Amino acid sequence: MTTKLVLFLTLAIGVFGQSPMLASAQRAADIRIVDMQRLMSESIVGKAARNNIEGEVKKRQAALGAKKMEIDRLKADLDKQAAVLSAAAVEEKRGAFEKTVRDFERTVQDQREEVDRKKASEIGRVVAQIREVVKEMAAQKKYSFILENDTQSVIYSDASLDITDEVLKLLDSKKIGI
């Protein structure tokens, strides 16, 4: 009977006494963090997205630059001809010039909005790819939580919990979305 009592007490202490601490330590081991900004800027897919956006901006700036030069030329012509044309002709040319400027400003605004949409689309695509790789890694390594390491939601994290380098290697090895 004494042996059974000792065995029972040992099991009870093991199950009830240490269990919460062990479970807590186990849960803490299942939590990791990643630096999304670093993944966006250093990964192959992140760099490709940034290059796509920069290429689009340069292409649009070149087209807008040509239109701006045309507006500058029209302004110079209007200024030169103002002295020799009648008041009605100057007003007509000025009205046409102002309409051209308004159209150009609308085009600039449309181009900005289009670039912003493209940027959001590219960033969304890269974030989705990163999330897929993170989910895959979490499943493989049996992590319960992987949090984004940002100052808004994480006040402190031990550097040993950061798996950004591992995620970056896995993401780049897949070469997805290039």
RAFENVEN-V588474 format. One record per residue. RES is the residue in one small letter. PSI is psi in whole degrees, -180 to 180 (* if undefined). OMEGA is omega in degrees with one decimal (NA if undefined). D_CENTER is the distance of its C-alpha to the mean C-alpha in Angstrom with 2 decimals. Layout:
res:RES psi:PSI omega:OMEGA d_center:D_CENTER
res:RES psi:PSI omega:OMEGA d_center:D_CENTER
//
This chain:
res:m psi:-40 omega:179.0 d_center:66.84
res:t psi:-38 omega:179.2 d_center:65.70
res:t psi:-42 omega:179.3 d_center:63.57
res:k psi:-39 omega:179.2 d_center:61.92
res:l psi:-45 omega:178.4 d_center:61.29
res:v psi:-43 omega:179.3 d_center:59.76
res:l psi:-44 omega:178.7 d_center:57.56
res:f psi:-47 omega:179.6 d_center:56.50
res:l psi:-39 omega:178.0 d_center:55.71
res:t psi:-46 omega:178.5 d_center:53.76
res:l psi:-42 omega:-179.3 d_center:51.64
res:a psi:-44 omega:178.5 d_center:51.21
res:i psi:-41 omega:179.8 d_center:50.09
res:g psi:-43 omega:-177.8 d_center:47.74
res:v psi:-48 omega:-173.6 d_center:46.21
res:f psi:-30 omega:-175.0 d_center:46.22
res:g psi:-44 omega:-174.9 d_center:46.28
res:q psi:-17 omega:-175.1 d_center:43.53
res:s psi:-48 omega:-179.9 d_center:41.45
res:p psi:-39 omega:179.8 d_center:39.16
res:m psi:-42 omega:179.4 d_center:38.42
res:l psi:-42 omega:178.8 d_center:37.81
res:a psi:-40 omega:178.2 d_center:35.61
res:s psi:-44 omega:178.4 d_center:33.60
res:a psi:-39 omega:179.1 d_center:33.26
res:q psi:-44 omega:179.2 d_center:32.28
res:r psi:-40 omega:179.2 d_center:29.54
res:a psi:-34 omega:179.5 d_center:28.19
res:a psi:-19 omega:-178.7 d_center:28.14
res:d psi:1 omega:-177.6 d_center:25.94
res:i psi:133 omega:177.1 d_center:23.04
res:r psi:165 omega:177.6 d_center:20.27
res:i psi:155 omega:174.1 d_center:17.04
res:v psi:151 omega:177.1 d_center:13.89
res:d psi:98 omega:-176.7 d_center:11.60
res:m psi:-38 omega:-179.9 d_center:8.01
res:q psi:-42 omega:178.7 d_center:7.16
res:r psi:-42 omega:177.8 d_center:10.08
res:l psi:-39 omega:178.8 d_center:9.33
res:m psi:-39 omega:-174.2 d_center:6.24
res:s psi:-26 omega:-174.8 d_center:8.77
res:e psi:-16 omega:-177.8 d_center:11.91
res:s psi:158 omega:178.8 d_center:11.82
res:i psi:-45 omega:-178.8 d_center:13.56
res:v psi:-35 omega:177.7 d_center:11.16
res:g psi:-44 omega:178.3 d_center:8.24
res:k psi:-39 omega:178.3 d_center:11.06
res:a psi:-42 omega:178.4 d_center:12.35
res:a psi:-44 omega:179.2 d_center:9.43
res:r psi:-41 omega:178.2 d_center:9.59
res:n psi:-39 omega:177.2 d_center:13.33
res:n psi:-44 omega:-178.9 d_center:13.40
res:i psi:-46 omega:-179.9 d_center:11.87
res:e psi:-39 omega:177.1 d_center:14.23
res:g psi:-42 omega:178.6 d_center:17.05
res:e psi:-43 omega:179.8 d_center:16.74
res:v psi:-46 omega:-179.3 d_center:16.86
res:k psi:-42 omega:179.1 d_center:19.86
res:k psi:-45 omega:-179.0 d_center:21.62
res:r psi:-37 omega:177.6 d_center:21.44
res:q psi:-37 omega:178.6 d_center:22.50
res:a psi:-45 omega:179.0 d_center:25.44
res:a psi:-42 omega:179.0 d_center:26.58
res:l psi:-34 omega:177.9 d_center:26.34
res:g psi:-40 omega:177.9 d_center:28.17
res:a psi:-42 omega:178.4 d_center:31.01
res:k psi:-38 omega:178.6 d_center:31.32
res:k psi:-41 omega:177.6 d_center:31.37
res:m psi:-38 omega:178.0 d_center:34.15
res:e psi:-40 omega:177.6 d_center:36.05
res:i psi:-43 omega:178.0 d_center:35.85
res:d psi:-40 omega:178.8 d_center:37.11
res:r psi:-43 omega:178.4 d_center:39.93
res:l psi:-40 omega:178.6 d_center:40.86
res:k psi:-44 omega:179.2 d_center:41.01
res:a psi:-42 omega:178.2 d_center:43.26
res:d psi:-42 omega:179.1 d_center:45.48
res:l psi:-43 omega:179.9 d_center:45.80
res:d psi:-40 omega:180.0 d_center:46.80
res:k psi:-41 omega:-174.6 d_center:49.38
res:q psi:-13 omega:-176.5 d_center:50.85
res:a psi:-35 omega:-177.2 d_center:51.03
res:a psi:-28 omega:-175.1 d_center:54.35
res:v psi:-15 omega:-179.2 d_center:56.07
res:l psi:159 omega:175.9 d_center:54.81
res:s psi:163 omega:-179.3 d_center:56.23
res:a psi:-40 omega:180.0 d_center:54.44
res:a psi:-41 omega:-179.9 d_center:53.67
res:a psi:-39 omega:178.0 d_center:52.20
res:v psi:-44 omega:179.2 d_center:50.07
res:e psi:-40 omega:178.9 d_center:48.76
res:e psi:-46 omega:178.7 d_center:48.01
res:k psi:-39 omega:179.0 d_center:46.11
res:r psi:-43 omega:177.3 d_center:44.31
res:g psi:-43 omega:178.1 d_center:43.28
res:a psi:-40 omega:179.0 d_center:42.01
res:f psi:-46 omega:-179.9 d_center:40.14
res:e psi:-36 omega:176.4 d_center:38.51
res:k psi:-40 omega:177.9 d_center:37.50
res:t psi:-41 omega:178.6 d_center:35.91
res:v psi:-44 omega:178.5 d_center:34.00
res:r psi:-43 omega:178.0 d_center:32.82
res:d psi:-41 omega:179.0 d_center:31.75
res:f psi:-45 omega:179.8 d_center:29.84
res:e psi:-39 omega:176.6 d_center:28.07
res:r psi:-41 omega:178.7 d_center:27.19
res:t psi:-43 omega:178.1 d_center:25.89
res:v psi:-46 omega:179.6 d_center:23.72
res:q psi:-44 omega:178.1 d_center:22.27
res:d psi:-41 omega:179.8 d_center:21.80
res:q psi:-42 omega:177.7 d_center:20.09
res:r psi:-46 omega:-179.8 d_center:17.60
res:e psi:-40 omega:178.9 d_center:16.90
res:e psi:-42 omega:177.4 d_center:16.64
res:v psi:-41 omega:177.9 d_center:14.18
res:d psi:-41 omega:177.6 d_center:12.00
res:r psi:-44 omega:179.9 d_center:12.44
res:k psi:-41 omega:179.2 d_center:11.76
res:k psi:-46 omega:179.0 d_center:8.46
res:a psi:-40 omega:178.6 d_center:7.49
res:s psi:-46 omega:179.6 d_center:9.26
res:e psi:-45 omega:179.9 d_center:7.84
res:i psi:-43 omega:178.3 d_center:4.17
res:g psi:-40 omega:178.7 d_center:6.50
res:r psi:-45 omega:-179.6 d_center:8.74
res:v psi:-44 omega:179.1 d_center:7.08
res:v psi:-41 omega:178.5 d_center:6.34
res:a psi:-41 omega:178.7 d_center:9.89
res:q psi:-41 omega:177.7 d_center:11.27
res:i psi:-44 omega:-179.8 d_center:10.36
res:r psi:-40 omega:178.9 d_center:11.89
res:e psi:-43 omega:178.9 d_center:14.84
res:v psi:-41 omega:179.0 d_center:15.55
res:v psi:-43 omega:178.3 d_center:15.44
res:k psi:-42 omega:178.4 d_center:17.78
res:e psi:-45 omega:179.5 d_center:19.96
res:m psi:-41 omega:179.7 d_center:20.32
res:a psi:-41 omega:179.2 d_center:21.11
res:a psi:-43 omega:-179.4 d_center:23.74
res:q psi:-43 omega:-173.9 d_center:25.22
res:k psi:3 omega:176.8 d_center:25.55
res:k psi:42 omega:175.3 d_center:26.35
res:y psi:139 omega:178.0 d_center:23.84
res:s psi:-39 omega:-177.9 d_center:24.13
res:f psi:138 omega:168.3 d_center:20.95
res:i psi:116 omega:-176.1 d_center:17.71
res:l psi:151 omega:173.7 d_center:15.92
res:e psi:129 omega:-179.1 d_center:12.68
res:n psi:89 omega:174.5 d_center:14.18
res:d psi:158 omega:-174.4 d_center:13.28
res:t psi:-16 omega:179.2 d_center:16.08
res:q psi:-35 omega:-174.4 d_center:15.97
res:s psi:-21 omega:-179.9 d_center:17.01
res:v psi:115 omega:-179.5 d_center:18.45
res:i psi:-43 omega:179.9 d_center:21.31
res:y psi:144 omega:170.8 d_center:22.52
res:s psi:142 omega:177.7 d_center:22.06
res:d psi:136 omega:-178.4 d_center:24.27
res:a psi:-25 omega:-179.7 d_center:22.78
res:s psi:-16 omega:178.8 d_center:24.58
res:l psi:-11 omega:-176.0 d_center:22.29
res:d psi:119 omega:179.4 d_center:19.15
res:i psi:20 omega:-177.6 d_center:18.51
res:t psi:-44 omega:-179.7 d_center:15.42
res:d psi:-43 omega:179.3 d_center:17.75
res:e psi:-44 omega:179.9 d_center:19.15
res:v psi:-42 omega:179.7 d_center:15.93
res:l psi:-45 omega:178.8 d_center:14.93
res:k psi:-45 omega:-179.2 d_center:18.45
res:l psi:-43 omega:179.4 d_center:18.47
res:l psi:-48 omega:-179.4 d_center:15.21
res:d psi:-31 omega:-179.7 d_center:16.59
res:s psi:-27 omega:-180.0 d_center:19.99
res:k psi:-28 omega:-179.7 d_center:19.01
res:k psi:45 omega:-179.5 d_center:17.66
res:i psi:146 omega:172.4 d_center:16.19
res:g psi:20 omega:-179.4 d_center:14.79
res:i psi:* omega:NA d_center:16.00
//
